[in-house]
Amino acid sequence: MLRKRTLLLSHVFVFSGAALSTACVAAEAPELLMVGRILVGINSGFANCIAPMFLSEVAPFNYRGAFGTLHQLFVTIGIFLSSVFGLKQLLGRASLWPYLILLEIFPALVSLAIVPFLPETPRFLLLVQKDRDRASEALKFYRKTDDVDTDMEEMDTEHQAASSKDGDQHHSFTWKHLFLSADLRRPLFVACFLQIIQQFSGINAVFFYSKSIFESAKVRQDHIPYAIIGTNAVNVFMTVIAVPLMDLAGRRPLLLLPMGVMIVDLILMTICRVLQANDPSIAGIAYVTIACVIVYVIAFAVGLGPIPMMIGAELFRQGPRPKAMAAVSVVNWVGTFTIAMAFESIQAAAGDYTFIIFIVLLSAFLVFTYFFVPETKNKTFEEIAHQFSPGDHLEVEELEEFPDLADDVADGEGLENEEDNHLVTLNFNADDARTEQP
């Protein structure tokens, strides 16, 4: 799958969808609005699948977390801007909402102005199209340096490992292989289940309740939209903070710790809502609930917000990655659709105890993450793939300046400070814990 070409072709859906949605009023045809939203949704599905994959393939491995988080950052910026332009003072009025929908073409226009001038990803050019010269030129473009030997060696290592294990799978990788291959089922399950965790974490419930929470805190009706904008601004700000944190703290800590905070936060929020329902006169309880909403958004923004889609692109070699990311994206949107359709009924049945459902789910998700989600920080794609098939032959990138660390690598210990060092390749079998210079 050509990343750049697919991304550009997907713009057809957003332009046609925006045009149909905007024209529905003049044509007095609400059906146009529904068709338009479906088309824009298709564009969103393509972007949600391709953007994290593209970023992971052009980023240096020691900055892959930061690059991957940029995708979620711009999603949160989009949510924030939509809430701003949705104010009644701007486009949030009955006569102007079609123009609010039309604004969605502007990010697509920016994309059309930039993406055609970007090279295809170096990994795709080398590992799929076998075009070494174009891959080298693409690396020089993205790295802004002529010294790209280390990156080329790392991609060669992945290619050799994939070829020795699966043959030339980059052109013929099938859905059957993705689902039936023993060393791919587990990363596929982890990547897909992280999407379920994200969607069923309760974030939609928190945003659903935010308006009523602000109302209970005696916030004036005309000020509530600004309070919601403030909540979205917090989401943007914390995602900005998550960009450098992703490659400093690692993925697992930024999943586990915020999930623990979210569980405690939902417990406290449930207690506050029950107390407030029984006795609205309790002083300050509504403001505690508002603080809980903000803390919850902060925890989500640095963990479950950016990581699931990003880590999904990291868990696979070049061959299975496109189909794996397509499957991950499907699970993500099915989860979104399920929550959107079911939450209102759940809320009507559970009332102020709705969050208990998400407390139980998050607790189970925390256990799953602790035992099954690997750390991908500062690891090459080949090293990450090896974590799911540890008995296989592995080629490791080792520090030339510290050859005595070869024994640590053979014992399965990671290297944390590779980024500024020249790399040489060592071949070994993890089961025998033997190393030999090629």
PyMOL commands that set and color helices and strands:
alter all, ss='L'
color gray80, all
select helices_A, chain A and resi 3-9+11-27+30-58+61-85+97-102+105-117+122-128+132-143+149-166+175-180+182-199+203-216+221-249+251-278+285-302+307-314+321-372+381-386+403-410
alter helices_A, ss='H'
color red, helices_A
select strands_A, chain A and resi 393-399+423-429+434-436
alter strands_A, ss='S'
color yellow, strands_A
deselect
rebuild
show_as cartoon
